[in-house]
Amino acid sequence: MESQETYETHEIHETYEAHESAASESVAPDESGPSAGSWDDGLIARRATGNGSPDGLSGVDGLDGAPGAGSDESEGHTPIGGAYGGSLRVRLDALGELVGLSRARLEGSVLAEAGRVLDEASARQRLSSRHTVVAIAGATGSGKSTLFNALAEVPISETGLRRPTTSAPIACVWSDGAAGLLDRLAIPGRLRRKPLAGGDGDEELHGLVLVDLPDHDSAVVRHREQVDRVLALVDAVIWVVDPEKYADAALHERYLRPLAGHAEITFVVLNQIDRLPGDAADQVLDDLRRLLDEDGMALGEHGEPGATVLAVSALTGHGVGELRELLGRFVQERNAAERRLSADVDAAAWRLRSAYVAEGRTGLGERSREQFADRLAWAVGAVAAGEAAERAWRRNAGRACGTPWLRLWRWYESTRMPGGQTPGPPEAVEEELTARQRVEQAVRTVAEEASAGLPAPWAHSVREAAARGAEGLPEALDELAVTASTPSSRPPRPAWWPAAVLAQASMTLLQIYGALWLVGQIIGLLEPGLLPPVLVMLAGIVGGPFVEWACGAAAMGPARRYGQDAERRLREAAAACGRARVLDPISAELMRYREVREQYVTVSRTGG
């Protein structure tokens, strides 16, 4: 930025030299005069030579770029800026935090205006807080140079019919100590002026730095560029309009409308009212106020803060005294620079609004988190794993509590099957591609829910964080499916299990005892009596399946709980993996957004 300002300064100096050369030809005195061949404005100020200035005219800060009479260096004055206080200090600090937190999330072009405001605030703070820099801007032929001379009460800026008359900014300084401010505006010493010492109004305008700008609608592009550059640096602006161009679209669309938020440091002066007959001046002034209201610029009427609008005639002096009085009060308040910076912060905050203000409620709710965990559990097969664990528990219970004959029959059937094993129930094994797609869909869904309503840059960062976390998530879930779904030990046995096994063994013994009793009767070893052994055998035959059925019914609850525990373990493991890889990065991005949102609220809050 420094190199760019230096380059612009060299260009402006060339323009100034050409302008000064033309001015010297038009106003140079007779060669027989005391200063033949040298430039002399004849009225306001002369070049400082030696340690004094001729004819009692005071010098100007930094005249010709070197210290001279009346300069800060010669009189020991050092321009010291005042620290910003109150809400402005808080807002500037918040803006700095906002820019720092957002650099990795927003493009540099989005933060450029905020960075410029911070740079200008720092630069202005280092300069004199005792001075107020006010620029006079206007269109070609509006009479701003005439008004400039009327406020200074001496002809400083050249006026005339030739257009453009003002080709470079000219400054008039009412007190010492403003050299740094003028250097910042790149106004060389030869175009810095000072009214006559002791002139009228000197006390009320003490601290004023008045700058006459080129025409903002000049046909020379360099002139318009100078206007834009200086307007971005001054503390306040006096817009001079005339009855013919006060409604000019270029003025309203390019300057007044974009600077509507700077109403408190804006003066809009309707000049040349001496050309209007009767009450036409009041009608034009009312129409000007209407246009400013349409531009969104608040008007300072009835004690309310806003732009000052008044009618003057710089040529006849009508209204100039009132303008001087208003300008004097404005300068003596010594807060124009802070008002300007506060308005700049407002403008920067408004430009950043779309990057920080969300539409509706944002964040990741508990329901979204639960649904994400459910999708991951479904993708990892937690439900199927729980069902498999439940079947395994019931199968173990059946083996332990079933009748020996049924187990023997199952063993016999298994020996007849190829491979010697009984095929288990078919398990629903999901293909890897389908599981991966379900995981990706779960991540996309939770990312969209988390980014819903966020400003575009932050929504993009949330989706990026989710996408980064999704890398390797399917593989991690596959490992969990193997480790978490495999029990570390055999299923626990309930307390009633030994009793059931004993009862089943008793039923088997009854069957064997009855059979042996019956055989003994048949071979004649025992007395015949068919009914008792048959009843004993029948009790064992009926009791065995009954015990097995009762055990199966009693095993349903523990089996279901065992399956649910297996499903829960896998679900919790999948949820923890998804939380660590996806939800936590998303939450971090949302937390960062909330931090910058709080800073933005502080920046955009109008303080008092």
Secondary structure as a PSIPRED ss2 file (coil, helix, strand):
# PSIPRED VFORMAT (PSIPRED V4.0)

   1 M C   1.000  0.000  0.000
   2 E H   0.000  1.000  0.000
   3 S H   0.000  1.000  0.000
   4 Q H   0.000  1.000  0.000
   5 E H   0.000  1.000  0.000
   6 T H   0.000  1.000  0.000
   7 Y H   0.000  1.000  0.000
   8 E H   0.000  1.000  0.000
   9 T H   0.000  1.000  0.000
  10 H H   0.000  1.000  0.000
  11 E H   0.000  1.000  0.000
  12 I H   0.000  1.000  0.000
  13 H H   0.000  1.000  0.000
  14 E H   0.000  1.000  0.000
  15 T H   0.000  1.000  0.000
  16 Y H   0.000  1.000  0.000
  17 E H   0.000  1.000  0.000
  18 A H   0.000  1.000  0.000
  19 H H   0.000  1.000  0.000
  20 E H   0.000  1.000  0.000
  21 S H   0.000  1.000  0.000
  22 A H   0.000  1.000  0.000
  23 A H   0.000  1.000  0.000
  24 S H   0.000  1.000  0.000
  25 E H   0.000  1.000  0.000
  26 S H   0.000  1.000  0.000
  27 V H   0.000  1.000  0.000
  28 A C   1.000  0.000  0.000
  29 P C   1.000  0.000  0.000
  30 D C   1.000  0.000  0.000
  31 E C   1.000  0.000  0.000
  32 S C   1.000  0.000  0.000
  33 G C   1.000  0.000  0.000
  34 P C   1.000  0.000  0.000
  35 S C   1.000  0.000  0.000
  36 A C   1.000  0.000  0.000
  37 G C   1.000  0.000  0.000
  38 S C   1.000  0.000  0.000
  39 W C   1.000  0.000  0.000
  40 D C   1.000  0.000  0.000
  41 D C   1.000  0.000  0.000
  42 G C   1.000  0.000  0.000
  43 L C   1.000  0.000  0.000
  44 I C   1.000  0.000  0.000
  45 A C   1.000  0.000  0.000
  46 R C   1.000  0.000  0.000
  47 R C   1.000  0.000  0.000
  48 A C   1.000  0.000  0.000
  49 T E   0.000  0.000  1.000
  50 G C   1.000  0.000  0.000
  51 N C   1.000  0.000  0.000
  52 G E   0.000  0.000  1.000
  53 S C   1.000  0.000  0.000
  54 P H   0.000  1.000  0.000
  55 D H   0.000  1.000  0.000
  56 G H   0.000  1.000  0.000
  57 L C   1.000  0.000  0.000
  58 S C   1.000  0.000  0.000
  59 G C   1.000  0.000  0.000
  60 V C   1.000  0.000  0.000
  61 D C   1.000  0.000  0.000
  62 G C   1.000  0.000  0.000
  63 L H   0.000  1.000  0.000
  64 D H   0.000  1.000  0.000
  65 G H   0.000  1.000  0.000
  66 A C   1.000  0.000  0.000
  67 P C   1.000  0.000  0.000
  68 G C   1.000  0.000  0.000
  69 A C   1.000  0.000  0.000
  70 G C   1.000  0.000  0.000
  71 S C   1.000  0.000  0.000
  72 D H   0.000  1.000  0.000
  73 E H   0.000  1.000  0.000
  74 S H   0.000  1.000  0.000
  75 E H   0.000  1.000  0.000
  76 G C   1.000  0.000  0.000
  77 H C   1.000  0.000  0.000
  78 T C   1.000  0.000  0.000
  79 P C   1.000  0.000  0.000
  80 I C   1.000  0.000  0.000
  81 G C   1.000  0.000  0.000
  82 G C   1.000  0.000  0.000
  83 A C   1.000  0.000  0.000
  84 Y C   1.000  0.000  0.000
  85 G C   1.000  0.000  0.000
  86 G H   0.000  1.000  0.000
  87 S H   0.000  1.000  0.000
  88 L H   0.000  1.000  0.000
  89 R H   0.000  1.000  0.000
  90 V H   0.000  1.000  0.000
  91 R H   0.000  1.000  0.000
  92 L H   0.000  1.000  0.000
  93 D H   0.000  1.000  0.000
  94 A H   0.000  1.000  0.000
  95 L H   0.000  1.000  0.000
  96 G H   0.000  1.000  0.000
  97 E H   0.000  1.000  0.000
  98 L H   0.000  1.000  0.000
  99 V H   0.000  1.000  0.000
 100 G H   0.000  1.000  0.000
 101 L H   0.000  1.000  0.000
 102 S H   0.000  1.000  0.000
 103 R C   1.000  0.000  0.000
 104 A C   1.000  0.000  0.000
 105 R C   1.000  0.000  0.000
 106 L C   1.000  0.000  0.000
 107 E C   1.000  0.000  0.000
 108 G H   0.000  1.000  0.000
 109 S H   0.000  1.000  0.000
 110 V H   0.000  1.000  0.000
 111 L H   0.000  1.000  0.000
 112 A H   0.000  1.000  0.000
 113 E H   0.000  1.000  0.000
 114 A H   0.000  1.000  0.000
 115 G H   0.000  1.000  0.000
 116 R H   0.000  1.000  0.000
 117 V H   0.000  1.000  0.000
 118 L H   0.000  1.000  0.000
 119 D H   0.000  1.000  0.000
 120 E H   0.000  1.000  0.000
 121 A H   0.000  1.000  0.000
 122 S H   0.000  1.000  0.000
 123 A H   0.000  1.000  0.000
 124 R H   0.000  1.000  0.000
 125 Q H   0.000  1.000  0.000
 126 R C   1.000  0.000  0.000
 127 L C   1.000  0.000  0.000
 128 S C   1.000  0.000  0.000
 129 S C   1.000  0.000  0.000
 130 R C   1.000  0.000  0.000
 131 H C   1.000  0.000  0.000
 132 T E   0.000  0.000  1.000
 133 V E   0.000  0.000  1.000
 134 V E   0.000  0.000  1.000
 135 A E   0.000  0.000  1.000
 136 I E   0.000  0.000  1.000
 137 A E   0.000  0.000  1.000
 138 G E   0.000  0.000  1.000
 139 A C   1.000  0.000  0.000
 140 T C   1.000  0.000  0.000
 141 G C   1.000  0.000  0.000
 142 S C   1.000  0.000  0.000
 143 G C   1.000  0.000  0.000
 144 K H   0.000  1.000  0.000
 145 S H   0.000  1.000  0.000
 146 T H   0.000  1.000  0.000
 147 L H   0.000  1.000  0.000
 148 F H   0.000  1.000  0.000
 149 N H   0.000  1.000  0.000
 150 A H   0.000  1.000  0.000
 151 L H   0.000  1.000  0.000
 152 A H   0.000  1.000  0.000
 153 E C   1.000  0.000  0.000
 154 V C   1.000  0.000  0.000
 155 P C   1.000  0.000  0.000
 156 I C   1.000  0.000  0.000
 157 S C   1.000  0.000  0.000
 158 E C   1.000  0.000  0.000
 159 T C   1.000  0.000  0.000
 160 G C   1.000  0.000  0.000
 161 L C   1.000  0.000  0.000
 162 R C   1.000  0.000  0.000
 163 R C   1.000  0.000  0.000
 164 P C   1.000  0.000  0.000
 165 T C   1.000  0.000  0.000
 166 T C   1.000  0.000  0.000
 167 S C   1.000  0.000  0.000
 168 A C   1.000  0.000  0.000
 169 P C   1.000  0.000  0.000
 170 I E   0.000  0.000  1.000
 171 A E   0.000  0.000  1.000
 172 C E   0.000  0.000  1.000
 173 V E   0.000  0.000  1.000
 174 W C   1.000  0.000  0.000
 175 S C   1.000  0.000  0.000
 176 D C   1.000  0.000  0.000
 177 G C   1.000  0.000  0.000
 178 A C   1.000  0.000  0.000
 179 A H   0.000  1.000  0.000
 180 G H   0.000  1.000  0.000
 181 L H   0.000  1.000  0.000
 182 L H   0.000  1.000  0.000
 183 D H   0.000  1.000  0.000
 184 R H   0.000  1.000  0.000
 185 L C   1.000  0.000  0.000
 186 A C   1.000  0.000  0.000
 187 I C   1.000  0.000  0.000
 188 P C   1.000  0.000  0.000
 189 G H   0.000  1.000  0.000
 190 R H   0.000  1.000  0.000
 191 L H   0.000  1.000  0.000
 192 R E   0.000  0.000  1.000
 193 R E   0.000  0.000  1.000
 194 K C   1.000  0.000  0.000
 195 P C   1.000  0.000  0.000
 196 L C   1.000  0.000  0.000
 197 A C   1.000  0.000  0.000
 198 G C   1.000  0.000  0.000
 199 G C   1.000  0.000  0.000
 200 D C   1.000  0.000  0.000
 201 G C   1.000  0.000  0.000
 202 D C   1.000  0.000  0.000
 203 E C   1.000  0.000  0.000
 204 E C   1.000  0.000  0.000
 205 L C   1.000  0.000  0.000
 206 H C   1.000  0.000  0.000
 207 G C   1.000  0.000  0.000
 208 L E   0.000  0.000  1.000
 209 V E   0.000  0.000  1.000
 210 L E   0.000  0.000  1.000
 211 V E   0.000  0.000  1.000
 212 D E   0.000  0.000  1.000
 213 L C   1.000  0.000  0.000
 214 P C   1.000  0.000  0.000
 215 D C   1.000  0.000  0.000
 216 H C   1.000  0.000  0.000
 217 D C   1.000  0.000  0.000
 218 S C   1.000  0.000  0.000
 219 A C   1.000  0.000  0.000
 220 V C   1.000  0.000  0.000
 221 V H   0.000  1.000  0.000
 222 R H   0.000  1.000  0.000
 223 H H   0.000  1.000  0.000
 224 R H   0.000  1.000  0.000
 225 E H   0.000  1.000  0.000
 226 Q H   0.000  1.000  0.000
 227 V H   0.000  1.000  0.000
 228 D H   0.000  1.000  0.000
 229 R H   0.000  1.000  0.000
 230 V H   0.000  1.000  0.000
 231 L H   0.000  1.000  0.000
 232 A C   1.000  0.000  0.000
 233 L C   1.000  0.000  0.000
 234 V C   1.000  0.000  0.000
 235 D C   1.000  0.000  0.000
 236 A E   0.000  0.000  1.000
 237 V E   0.000  0.000  1.000
 238 I E   0.000  0.000  1.000
 239 W E   0.000  0.000  1.000
 240 V E   0.000  0.000  1.000
 241 V E   0.000  0.000  1.000
 242 D C   1.000  0.000  0.000
 243 P C   1.000  0.000  0.000
 244 E C   1.000  0.000  0.000
 245 K C   1.000  0.000  0.000
 246 Y C   1.000  0.000  0.000
 247 A C   1.000  0.000  0.000
 248 D C   1.000  0.000  0.000
 249 A H   0.000  1.000  0.000
 250 A H   0.000  1.000  0.000
 251 L H   0.000  1.000  0.000
 252 H H   0.000  1.000  0.000
 253 E H   0.000  1.000  0.000
 254 R H   0.000  1.000  0.000
 255 Y H   0.000  1.000  0.000
 256 L H   0.000  1.000  0.000
 257 R C   1.000  0.000  0.000
 258 P C   1.000  0.000  0.000
 259 L C   1.000  0.000  0.000
 260 A H   0.000  1.000  0.000
 261 G H   0.000  1.000  0.000
 262 H H   0.000  1.000  0.000
 263 A H   0.000  1.000  0.000
 264 E H   0.000  1.000  0.000
 265 I H   0.000  1.000  0.000
 266 T E   0.000  0.000  1.000
 267 F E   0.000  0.000  1.000
 268 V E   0.000  0.000  1.000
 269 V E   0.000  0.000  1.000
 270 L E   0.000  0.000  1.000
 271 N C   1.000  0.000  0.000
 272 Q C   1.000  0.000  0.000
 273 I H   0.000  1.000  0.000
 274 D H   0.000  1.000  0.000
 275 R H   0.000  1.000  0.000
 276 L C   1.000  0.000  0.000
 277 P C   1.000  0.000  0.000
 278 G C   1.000  0.000  0.000
 279 D C   1.000  0.000  0.000
 280 A H   0.000  1.000  0.000
 281 A H   0.000  1.000  0.000
 282 D H   0.000  1.000  0.000
 283 Q H   0.000  1.000  0.000
 284 V H   0.000  1.000  0.000
 285 L H   0.000  1.000  0.000
 286 D H   0.000  1.000  0.000
 287 D H   0.000  1.000  0.000
 288 L H   0.000  1.000  0.000
 289 R H   0.000  1.000  0.000
 290 R H   0.000  1.000  0.000
 291 L H   0.000  1.000  0.000
 292 L H   0.000  1.000  0.000
 293 D H   0.000  1.000  0.000
 294 E H   0.000  1.000  0.000
 295 D C   1.000  0.000  0.000
 296 G C   1.000  0.000  0.000
 297 M C   1.000  0.000  0.000
 298 A C   1.000  0.000  0.000
 299 L E   0.000  0.000  1.000
 300 G C   1.000  0.000  0.000
 301 E C   1.000  0.000  0.000
 302 H C   1.000  0.000  0.000
 303 G C   1.000  0.000  0.000
 304 E C   1.000  0.000  0.000
 305 P C   1.000  0.000  0.000
 306 G C   1.000  0.000  0.000
 307 A E   0.000  0.000  1.000
 308 T E   0.000  0.000  1.000
 309 V E   0.000  0.000  1.000
 310 L E   0.000  0.000  1.000
 311 A E   0.000  0.000  1.000
 312 V C   1.000  0.000  0.000
 313 S E   0.000  0.000  1.000
 314 A C   1.000  0.000  0.000
 315 L C   1.000  0.000  0.000
 316 T C   1.000  0.000  0.000
 317 G C   1.000  0.000  0.000
 318 H E   0.000  0.000  1.000
 319 G C   1.000  0.000  0.000
 320 V H   0.000  1.000  0.000
 321 G H   0.000  1.000  0.000
 322 E H   0.000  1.000  0.000
 323 L H   0.000  1.000  0.000
 324 R H   0.000  1.000  0.000
 325 E H   0.000  1.000  0.000
 326 L H   0.000  1.000  0.000
 327 L H   0.000  1.000  0.000
 328 G H   0.000  1.000  0.000
 329 R H   0.000  1.000  0.000
 330 F H   0.000  1.000  0.000
 331 V H   0.000  1.000  0.000
 332 Q H   0.000  1.000  0.000
 333 E C   1.000  0.000  0.000
 334 R C   1.000  0.000  0.000
 335 N C   1.000  0.000  0.000
 336 A H   0.000  1.000  0.000
 337 A H   0.000  1.000  0.000
 338 E H   0.000  1.000  0.000
 339 R H   0.000  1.000  0.000
 340 R H   0.000  1.000  0.000
 341 L H   0.000  1.000  0.000
 342 S H   0.000  1.000  0.000
 343 A H   0.000  1.000  0.000
 344 D H   0.000  1.000  0.000
 345 V H   0.000  1.000  0.000
 346 D H   0.000  1.000  0.000
 347 A H   0.000  1.000  0.000
 348 A H   0.000  1.000  0.000
 349 A H   0.000  1.000  0.000
 350 W H   0.000  1.000  0.000
 351 R H   0.000  1.000  0.000
 352 L C   1.000  0.000  0.000
 353 R H   0.000  1.000  0.000
 354 S H   0.000  1.000  0.000
 355 A H   0.000  1.000  0.000
 356 Y H   0.000  1.000  0.000
 357 V C   1.000  0.000  0.000
 358 A C   1.000  0.000  0.000
 359 E C   1.000  0.000  0.000
 360 G C   1.000  0.000  0.000
 361 R C   1.000  0.000  0.000
 362 T C   1.000  0.000  0.000
 363 G C   1.000  0.000  0.000
 364 L C   1.000  0.000  0.000
 365 G C   1.000  0.000  0.000
 366 E H   0.000  1.000  0.000
 367 R H   0.000  1.000  0.000
 368 S H   0.000  1.000  0.000
 369 R H   0.000  1.000  0.000
 370 E H   0.000  1.000  0.000
 371 Q H   0.000  1.000  0.000
 372 F H   0.000  1.000  0.000
 373 A H   0.000  1.000  0.000
 374 D H   0.000  1.000  0.000
 375 R H   0.000  1.000  0.000
 376 L H   0.000  1.000  0.000
 377 A H   0.000  1.000  0.000
 378 W H   0.000  1.000  0.000
 379 A H   0.000  1.000  0.000
 380 V H   0.000  1.000  0.000
 381 G C   1.000  0.000  0.000
 382 A H   0.000  1.000  0.000
 383 V H   0.000  1.000  0.000
 384 A H   0.000  1.000  0.000
 385 A H   0.000  1.000  0.000
 386 G H   0.000  1.000  0.000
 387 E H   0.000  1.000  0.000
 388 A H   0.000  1.000  0.000
 389 A H   0.000  1.000  0.000
 390 E H   0.000  1.000  0.000
 391 R H   0.000  1.000  0.000
 392 A H   0.000  1.000  0.000
 393 W H   0.000  1.000  0.000
 394 R H   0.000  1.000  0.000
 395 R H   0.000  1.000  0.000
 396 N H   0.000  1.000  0.000
 397 A H   0.000  1.000  0.000
 398 G H   0.000  1.000  0.000
 399 R H   0.000  1.000  0.000
 400 A H   0.000  1.000  0.000
 401 C H   0.000  1.000  0.000
 402 G C   1.000  0.000  0.000
 403 T C   1.000  0.000  0.000
 404 P H   0.000  1.000  0.000
 405 W H   0.000  1.000  0.000
 406 L H   0.000  1.000  0.000
 407 R H   0.000  1.000  0.000
 408 L H   0.000  1.000  0.000
 409 W H   0.000  1.000  0.000
 410 R H   0.000  1.000  0.000
 411 W H   0.000  1.000  0.000
 412 Y H   0.000  1.000  0.000
 413 E H   0.000  1.000  0.000
 414 S H   0.000  1.000  0.000
 415 T H   0.000  1.000  0.000
 416 R H   0.000  1.000  0.000
 417 M C   1.000  0.000  0.000
 418 P H   0.000  1.000  0.000
 419 G H   0.000  1.000  0.000
 420 G H   0.000  1.000  0.000
 421 Q C   1.000  0.000  0.000
 422 T C   1.000  0.000  0.000
 423 P C   1.000  0.000  0.000
 424 G C   1.000  0.000  0.000
 425 P C   1.000  0.000  0.000
 426 P C   1.000  0.000  0.000
 427 E C   1.000  0.000  0.000
 428 A C   1.000  0.000  0.000
 429 V C   1.000  0.000  0.000
 430 E C   1.000  0.000  0.000
 431 E C   1.000  0.000  0.000
 432 E H   0.000  1.000  0.000
 433 L H   0.000  1.000  0.000
 434 T H   0.000  1.000  0.000
 435 A H   0.000  1.000  0.000
 436 R H   0.000  1.000  0.000
 437 Q H   0.000  1.000  0.000
 438 R H   0.000  1.000  0.000
 439 V H   0.000  1.000  0.000
 440 E H   0.000  1.000  0.000
 441 Q H   0.000  1.000  0.000
 442 A H   0.000  1.000  0.000
 443 V H   0.000  1.000  0.000
 444 R H   0.000  1.000  0.000
 445 T H   0.000  1.000  0.000
 446 V H   0.000  1.000  0.000
 447 A H   0.000  1.000  0.000
 448 E H   0.000  1.000  0.000
 449 E H   0.000  1.000  0.000
 450 A H   0.000  1.000  0.000
 451 S H   0.000  1.000  0.000
 452 A C   1.000  0.000  0.000
 453 G C   1.000  0.000  0.000
 454 L C   1.000  0.000  0.000
 455 P C   1.000  0.000  0.000
 456 A H   0.000  1.000  0.000
 457 P H   0.000  1.000  0.000
 458 W H   0.000  1.000  0.000
 459 A H   0.000  1.000  0.000
 460 H H   0.000  1.000  0.000
 461 S H   0.000  1.000  0.000
 462 V H   0.000  1.000  0.000
 463 R H   0.000  1.000  0.000
 464 E H   0.000  1.000  0.000
 465 A H   0.000  1.000  0.000
 466 A H   0.000  1.000  0.000
 467 A H   0.000  1.000  0.000
 468 R H   0.000  1.000  0.000
 469 G H   0.000  1.000  0.000
 470 A H   0.000  1.000  0.000
 471 E C   1.000  0.000  0.000
 472 G C   1.000  0.000  0.000
 473 L H   0.000  1.000  0.000
 474 P H   0.000  1.000  0.000
 475 E H   0.000  1.000  0.000
 476 A H   0.000  1.000  0.000
 477 L H   0.000  1.000  0.000
 478 D H   0.000  1.000  0.000
 479 E H   0.000  1.000  0.000
 480 L H   0.000  1.000  0.000
 481 A H   0.000  1.000  0.000
 482 V H   0.000  1.000  0.000
 483 T H   0.000  1.000  0.000
 484 A H   0.000  1.000  0.000
 485 S H   0.000  1.000  0.000
 486 T C   1.000  0.000  0.000
 487 P C   1.000  0.000  0.000
 488 S C   1.000  0.000  0.000
 489 S C   1.000  0.000  0.000
 490 R C   1.000  0.000  0.000
 491 P C   1.000  0.000  0.000
 492 P C   1.000  0.000  0.000
 493 R C   1.000  0.000  0.000
 494 P C   1.000  0.000  0.000
 495 A C   1.000  0.000  0.000
 496 W C   1.000  0.000  0.000
 497 W H   0.000  1.000  0.000
 498 P H   0.000  1.000  0.000
 499 A H   0.000  1.000  0.000
 500 A H   0.000  1.000  0.000
 501 V H   0.000  1.000  0.000
 502 L H   0.000  1.000  0.000
 503 A H   0.000  1.000  0.000
 504 Q H   0.000  1.000  0.000
 505 A H   0.000  1.000  0.000
 506 S H   0.000  1.000  0.000
 507 M H   0.000  1.000  0.000
 508 T H   0.000  1.000  0.000
 509 L H   0.000  1.000  0.000
 510 L H   0.000  1.000  0.000
 511 Q H   0.000  1.000  0.000
 512 I H   0.000  1.000  0.000
 513 Y H   0.000  1.000  0.000
 514 G H   0.000  1.000  0.000
 515 A H   0.000  1.000  0.000
 516 L H   0.000  1.000  0.000
 517 W H   0.000  1.000  0.000
 518 L H   0.000  1.000  0.000
 519 V H   0.000  1.000  0.000
 520 G H   0.000  1.000  0.000
 521 Q H   0.000  1.000  0.000
 522 I H   0.000  1.000  0.000
 523 I C   1.000  0.000  0.000
 524 G C   1.000  0.000  0.000
 525 L C   1.000  0.000  0.000
 526 L C   1.000  0.000  0.000
 527 E C   1.000  0.000  0.000
 528 P C   1.000  0.000  0.000
 529 G C   1.000  0.000  0.000
 530 L C   1.000  0.000  0.000
 531 L H   0.000  1.000  0.000
 532 P H   0.000  1.000  0.000
 533 P H   0.000  1.000  0.000
 534 V H   0.000  1.000  0.000
 535 L H   0.000  1.000  0.000
 536 V H   0.000  1.000  0.000
 537 M H   0.000  1.000  0.000
 538 L H   0.000  1.000  0.000
 539 A H   0.000  1.000  0.000
 540 G H   0.000  1.000  0.000
 541 I H   0.000  1.000  0.000
 542 V H   0.000  1.000  0.000
 543 G H   0.000  1.000  0.000
 544 G H   0.000  1.000  0.000
 545 P H   0.000  1.000  0.000
 546 F H   0.000  1.000  0.000
 547 V H   0.000  1.000  0.000
 548 E H   0.000  1.000  0.000
 549 W H   0.000  1.000  0.000
 550 A H   0.000  1.000  0.000
 551 C H   0.000  1.000  0.000
 552 G H   0.000  1.000  0.000
 553 A H   0.000  1.000  0.000
 554 A H   0.000  1.000  0.000
 555 A H   0.000  1.000  0.000
 556 M H   0.000  1.000  0.000
 557 G H   0.000  1.000  0.000
 558 P H   0.000  1.000  0.000
 559 A H   0.000  1.000  0.000
 560 R H   0.000  1.000  0.000
 561 R H   0.000  1.000  0.000
 562 Y H   0.000  1.000  0.000
 563 G H   0.000  1.000  0.000
 564 Q H   0.000  1.000  0.000
 565 D H   0.000  1.000  0.000
 566 A H   0.000  1.000  0.000
 567 E H   0.000  1.000  0.000
 568 R H   0.000  1.000  0.000
 569 R H   0.000  1.000  0.000
 570 L H   0.000  1.000  0.000
 571 R H   0.000  1.000  0.000
 572 E H   0.000  1.000  0.000
 573 A H   0.000  1.000  0.000
 574 A H   0.000  1.000  0.000
 575 A H   0.000  1.000  0.000
 576 A H   0.000  1.000  0.000
 577 C H   0.000  1.000  0.000
 578 G H   0.000  1.000  0.000
 579 R H   0.000  1.000  0.000
 580 A H   0.000  1.000  0.000
 581 R H   0.000  1.000  0.000
 582 V H   0.000  1.000  0.000
 583 L H   0.000  1.000  0.000
 584 D H   0.000  1.000  0.000
 585 P H   0.000  1.000  0.000
 586 I H   0.000  1.000  0.000
 587 S H   0.000  1.000  0.000
 588 A H   0.000  1.000  0.000
 589 E H   0.000  1.000  0.000
 590 L H   0.000  1.000  0.000
 591 M H   0.000  1.000  0.000
 592 R H   0.000  1.000  0.000
 593 Y H   0.000  1.000  0.000
 594 R H   0.000  1.000  0.000
 595 E H   0.000  1.000  0.000
 596 V H   0.000  1.000  0.000
 597 R H   0.000  1.000  0.000
 598 E H   0.000  1.000  0.000
 599 Q H   0.000  1.000  0.000
 600 Y H   0.000  1.000  0.000
 601 V H   0.000  1.000  0.000
 602 T H   0.000  1.000  0.000
 603 V H   0.000  1.000  0.000
 604 S H   0.000  1.000  0.000
 605 R C   1.000  0.000  0.000
 606 T C   1.000  0.000  0.000
 607 G C   1.000  0.000  0.000
 608 G C   1.000  0.000  0.000
